[in-house]
Amino acid sequence: MKLAVVRSGQPDQFVELAPTKIIGIGVNYRLHAQEMGKGLPSEPLMFLKPPSSVIGAGAAIHRPAGYARVDYEGELGVVIGTRAVSVPRAHALEYALGFVCVNDVTVRDLQAKDGQWTRAKGFDTFCPIGPRIVAGIDPGDLRIVTRVNGAVRQDSRTSDLIFDVPTLIAFVSAHMTLEVGDVISTGTPAGVGNLEVGDIVEVEIEGIGTLANPVAARPS
């Protein structure tokens, strides 16, 4: 998937985004923790989404049948630009190529049933990323809004993150090597909810743009 890298408002280059892994962070907004009935974590809660789940802007999210809740989760994504191993928090942002919108689609039924999140979050098409990579912005206080069919469902700011972006890069790189093109999806705000076939879901992040995807039935 090719994405433009934008600096100072202008496309700087195009890159082929092919992450070896997508590292998701669970329960990382204060109000979302309340929404899910969870306490605040003492350290970041990591999970992995497979590269096969990645799609671009405009591609369809395939909703599997038979589940009550297939949720959108609008998130700020960090694209790694320099191989990172045990990087210090003070220099962590130097390892980021830039920032994107991510939709961490999740079958909530399976998340509860399995007790871990691989199947719930790992379906093909369950990780829309885009619409571009924006470099040189401060990720510390960006507005993030998710809409379904034009109606606002999530509206928050990255300043509500429990663990901020530099902390996440440092933490993840202390446990696994971050390769160029890997993506850290930093967690979702309050307001998660179900997607139905025929919906259009949009994730908009201040300074980055809007990632829009239709929802279609999963092919049999």
N, C-alpha and C positions, 0 to 999 in steps of 0.2 A: 504494500500500500504506500503510495507516494504522498507525502505531505509537504507543503511549503513551510519553511522556517522563516518567520517574520521577525525582523529587528527594526525598531524605531518606526513601525508602521508600514514598512516596505518588505516584500519578499526578498530574502537574502540568498536562499538556495532551496533546492528540493531534495528531500532525503527519502530513501526507502525505509519505512518503519517496519521492522521485522524483529520484534522483541523475542529474546530467548525465553522470557517469562514476564508475567504481569503479577506484581506483588500487590495484593489488596490489603487494606488496613481496616479492620472491623472496629465498630463502636468508637469513633474518633471525633464525634461532635457531641458536645455536652447535652444539647436538647434531644439528639437522637438516642443517646444512652437512656434518658428518661423515657422516651417514647417506647423503647424496647424493654423497659423494666430492668435495666442493668445498672450496676454501679460503675463509677469511673474506673477504667483500667489503670494499673500501676505502671504498665509498659505497653508499647504498641502490640496489638494483636494482629499477626500476619497470617495471610493465606495466599494461595497461588491460583491464578486462572491460566489455562493453557493458551499458547499462541493461536491455536485453532479457533478460539472464541472471538478473535479480533475481526471486526468489520469496520468500514469507513462510514463517513457521513452519507446519508441517503440510502444505504443498504438496509434490507429488511431484517428486523429481529424476528426470529422464528419461535413463536410461542408453542411449547409442547402442550398437547391436549391432556385433560384429566386432572389438572391442578387448579386449586382455588385461587392461589396467589402466585403470580409471576411478576415480581416487583421491579420497577425502575429504581435506580439509585444514582442520582447525579453526583459527580465527583470531579475534583481537580486532579489531573494526572501530571506526573513529573516524568519527562523523558530524559534518560541518562545519556550524556554526551561524551563522558570520559570514563573508562573502566575504573570502578571504585571498589576498594578493599579497605575496610576499617578506617574510613575517613573521619577526621574530627568534625564535630558539629560546626565549629567556627569557619571551616572551609567547605562545608558540604554543598552549598549552592554553586560552587565553582565546577561541580561535576554534573550539573544539570544543563542539558542542551536547551530546554525550554519547557513550556507548560501547555497542556491540552485539556479538552473536555473529555470525560469518560462517563459511560453509563454502565455501572456494575449490575447487570441484570441478574436476578436471583429467583429461583423457585423456592418460595418461603416454606412450602409444605415439606420439601426435601431437606431443607436446612434444619428444620425441627426434627424430622424423622431420623436423619443420619447422625446427628450430633457433631458432625464436621461438615465442611462446606464445599468440598470438591465437586460433588455431583450437582449440587444446587446452583453453583455459579459457573460450571464448566461447559455447559452446552455450547455447540457451535452458534455463533452470532451473539453470544451473551456479553461481548465486550466491545461495543461501539466506541471508537476513538476518533477525535478530530475537532474541528474541521481543519485545523492548522496547528503548528507548533509555534508558540510565541516566546521569544527569548528576551531577556533583559527586563522583565517585569518583576516586581516585588510580590511574592505569593502570600504575604502575611495578612492582607485584609481585602480580599476580592469578593464581590457579590457573586453568589451562585444561585441560579434559579432553574427549576425544572418545571416544564409545562407538559400537560397531556391534553391534546386537542385544543390548545390555546389557553387552558385553565391552569393557573399557577398552583402547583402542588408542593414545591419546596422553595423556600426563599430564605437564604442565610448568608453568612459571610465566613470566609476562611479564618477570620480572627476567632471564631468559635471552636476551632480545632483544639482538641486536647493536647495532641502532639503536633507541633508545626512541621513544616517541610524540612528545614535543616535537621531537626531531631530525627525525622523519619529516614532521611538518607543516611545519616550516621548510624542509626540503629540497624537498618536492614543490611548495610554494608559490613557491619560487625559480625553478621551471621552468615551471609552469602555474598559472593562476588556479584556485583552489578555490572553487566556487560553493556556496551554501547547499544542503545536502542531499547533497553529494558524500560519498563514503565512501572512507577509506583502510583497506585490509585489511592488517594489519601483519606478516603472515608466519605460517608454521605451524611447530609444534615437530616433533621427531622422532616417528616412529611412523606415517607415512602408509601407506596401503594401499588395496586394491581394494574397491569396492562392487559387489554383485550385485543383480539384480532381486529384490525381496522383502525386502531389508534395511531396517532402520530405523537411521538415523545421527543421533546427538545430539552437539551441541557445547555444553558447559556451561562458563561462565566465572563465577568467584567474584564475587558482588555484582551480576551481571547476570541470570542465569537460564540456561535450557536451550532451545536451538534444535533441534527434532526434525523430521526429514523422512523419509518413506518413499522407497524407490527403485523406480521402475517402468520398464518397457520404453519406449524412445522411440517415439512413434507414427510409423508409416511415412508 
